[in-house]
Amino acid sequence: MTGPVAGDGAADVPRAHEVAVELLWLPGHVTAAREAADVLDAEERRRAAAFQDPVARERFVTSHVGLRLFLGAHLGTDPRTLVFTRQECGMPGCGRPHGRPAVAGRPEAHFSLSHAGDMALLALSSSPVGADIESEKLVRDGLERAGRRLHPDEQRALAALPTAVRAPAVLGCLVRKEAYLKGLGTGLAGGLGAHHVGLAERFAPAPAPRGPTDWVLRDVPVPEGYQAAVAVRHTDADGPCPVLRRTRHLTAAAQPS
């Protein structure tokens, strides 16, 4: 992770058929994030100070500093000048400003941040996008209960799998579901069972049922013990289906493979 730099105008916003993603191993960037913490705005500093657990506070600061540096590099601007806003909620009839996060004045840039355990996932696209990463260790106890709340078609696909792989398959479905709901701007309030996103690619039946209309989901390769996915809004008129573009705007620290 590098410190804040003034933007040079060399924007690198992904095109309609791309999603830029970056994985951040948080323990490897704690020191650099402390040194660059002045990029955070007053609200981010307030939220960081509210954490009672110092490890949780470090993870929050590191992931949010990383997000600002990631966006600043892609948008060609000083990360300190980025102003974050919230779009309207994606739930029908709500309209309150707690939907997808956005960068004020940059309507061409859609981003998402997710962190779990020692990992953070950053995603940027020119279309609405959601990202989610989860730790198998942290969510293991709740997987069976969450699996029972999934879409009926997803539950049937899970039931057809060998028992030994069912838990990781549930998690793979859950990260796709949360990425999609974040992309919609509803978050989990949109309901785990209300939409069919399907199982992660390595668990999905062949041929796999089509996912949400006008959205494409992609599983993100991550270190062992984690699962991750992104969802990006895409229509046939947008051209080729979006592909992941792994970026290296943040200096890589040693991390698990």
Secondary structure, 3 states (H helix, E strand, C coil): CCCCCCCCCCCCCCCCCEEEEEEEEHHHHHHHHHHCHHHCCHHHHHHHHCCCCHHHHHHHHHHHHHHHHHHHHHHCCCHHHCCEEECCCCCCCCCCCCCCEEECCCCCCEEEEEEECCEEEEEEECCCEEEEEEEHHHHHHHHHHHHCCCCHHHHHHHHCCCHHHHHHHHHHHHHHHHHHHHHHCCHHHHCCCCCCCCCCCCCCCCCCCCCCCCEEEEECCCCCCEEEEEEEECCHHHCCCCEEEECCCCCCCCCCC
